[in-house]
Amino acid sequence: MRRAKSKRLEMRARRAARRLGEHVQKSRLRTTSIDNLGGYRVVSDGGIVLAGQRYELALAGLLERYEIGRA
């Protein structure tokens, strides 16, 4: 996936999450560890991790969670 396209899809997922009272966090670490796998996680506005506790969600997982790209 090209960088520009993946960034657009990421922003769509972030907007969809915001509409549901959630937000998407991206791991900022360059290397992975047992507790941080370098992907995304979804957090409620109250601070509860809803998905991807160890940042294991890929962009495809976010798109599936918010049903983006389905006709």
Secondary structure, DSSP 8 states (H G I E B T S, - for coil): --HHHHHHHHHHHHHHHHHTTEEEEE---SS--SS--SSEEEEETTS-EEE-TTS-B-HHHHHHHTTTT--
